[in-house]
Amino acid sequence: MNRPILGKYIIKGKIVLKTGLRIGGQELGINIGGLDNPVIKNPLTGEPYIPGSSLKGKMRSLLERLFQLDLRVINEEKEIRIHECGDKNCKVCRVFGSSLKDSDNIPARLLVRDAFLTEDSRKKLESMETDLPYTEWKMENVLDRVTCSAEPRSFERVPAGAEFEFEMVYTAENKDHVEEDLKNIVAALELIEDDYLGGSGSRGYGKVEFKIEKVIFKDADYYLGNGKPVEKDFEKEGKTTVKDFEAYISEITKG
């Protein structure tokens, strides 16, 4: 497959938690009175983070539903379905990738990095008075519909107000697709803002806001040592919403 690099669009910003966020991590052993449902954390620092795979997967899932694409089962036990058609012009597959056995793989054009706490949020969470470092312990009850008896359960989550630094990189491979692909990325971010990230969204978790701070475009000449990057500083201009980025896409993709 011919995969030219026409340039790369680097999108940087912050994910702001409007409500508590829970992305589950691995339980390491069982402690009496311990936390039942921990969040994923950096094993080196103990700090929570947002895996790029979680964010990218949510973006893809919402776009598949928006475009009403056919889904195929990839895990019957867990009933996991995903759209993978193998069409190199598919709006979803060409951006997020496809790995069907009976056709050529379509490598993803969009790279989503893990998002880590900002320095300011790290300091605030360190000084927060809770029983857990960087996170809160939220208690919930499951009610029996007949007897109304309650079964308590505990969840760890990152508190509302915390901010994570994110970065996405879109590789331009077909000039006829660039503007549409970027607008679809914007649509996915807007859908997440009106949906949720992580787990337990129907119970109020995972409401987030994306702040687009910078968009940097580096064309092929830049990587060959003959050009300069084009940078748009949304934060400096005080226009950091996803809609502000969307309005800029037609301008940055001209030519």
PyMOL commands that set and color helices and strands:
alter all, ss='L'
color gray80, all
select helices_A, chain A and resi 52-66+93-96+119-126+178-193+201-203+220-223+234-237+242-252
alter helices_A, ss='H'
color red, helices_A
select strands_A, chain A and resi 7-17+49-50+72-75+80-82+110-112+115-117+136-143+150-157+163-172+208-219+230-233
alter strands_A, ss='S'
color yellow, strands_A
deselect
rebuild
show_as cartoon
